Amino acid sequence: MNAKTIALLERTFKFGIRILKFVNTLPDNVVYRIPKGQLGRSAPSIGSNYEEAQGAVSKRDFNNKIGICYKESRESVYW
């Protein structure tokens, strides 16, 4: 793996952790329940899907997994 890939793996992992810590600070009530759950799933998923992309079996598989990272990042921005 090259240095840029390793750096992005670390950044996406740390981002997921920071989001989970942030979500944990939000009040636990009806208003925040859905956004907390959605953001708590989509943000860490960026890093896990990027990690999975590193083991892709083909270029097409890699591109598909990177596309999932992109979708999860857009969802995180929404929430």
HELIX and SHEET records of a PDB file:
HELIX    1   1 ALA A    3  THR A   25  1                                  23    
HELIX    2   2 VAL A   30  ALA A   53  1                                  24    
HELIX    3   3 LYS A   59  TYR A   78  1                                  20    
END                                                                             
